[in-house]
Amino acid sequence: MNKGNLIYIPSDVTLFTIDDHGSAKKIIKLNKPVNLLITKVNEETYEVMYGNEEWLVEKNKTYEVTQ
């Protein structure tokens, strides 16, 4: 998937941010499924916008939104 695509993220999936050293800085667990916009594609994660903040989610925990 590419930047600008929508992805479906099920409930109970963890979103996280990392600090300058690569360690988890903030972590949240979704209590309901969401569709989010990919803002950046990394090797193992997508960067997404959630609650006016940029978060990371593991690629293998997401699904492509098809029309």
N, C-alpha and C positions, 0 to 999 in steps of 0.2 A: 504494500500500500504506500501511498505517497502523501506528502504534505498537502493539506487541504481536503483530504478524504475524511468522511465520517466513519467512526468505528463504534461498535456496540461493546459495552463493558458490562458484564453481569454483576449482580449484587455479590457482596463478600469478596470482591477483588480489591487489592491494596494499591493505592496511588502513593507516590513518594516523591520527595525532593532530595537532592544531594548537595553537600557542601563542596568547597573547593578541593577537598581531599578525597572525594568520592564516597564519603560515608553518608548514610541516611540522615537527613536533617529533620524532615517532617514526614509523618506517615498517617494516612487515613484509610479506613476500610469502608467501601461503599455499602450503604444499607439498602439501596435499590439500584436496579440497572439503569444505565445512562447511555446516550449517544453523544460522543464528544468529537471535536475537530482535532485532527492531527496537525500540530504546528511545527514538528521536527521529527525526522526519522533517524534513529540511532541503530547501532548494530543489533542490540537485543531489546530495545525499548522504543516506545513512541512517546513524544512529548505532547501533552494535550492541555487544553484550557478547561479548568474546572473551578468554579467559584472565583472568577477573576484572577486566578493564579495559574502558573504553568506547573504541571505535575508530570511525572514519569509513570508509565505503566508497562509491564512486561508484554511483549508482543504475543506470546503464547497464551495470554489470558484474554485476548480480544478477538472480535469477529468483524469482518467487513460488512458494512451496511450496503445492501444491494437494492436497486430500485425496481 
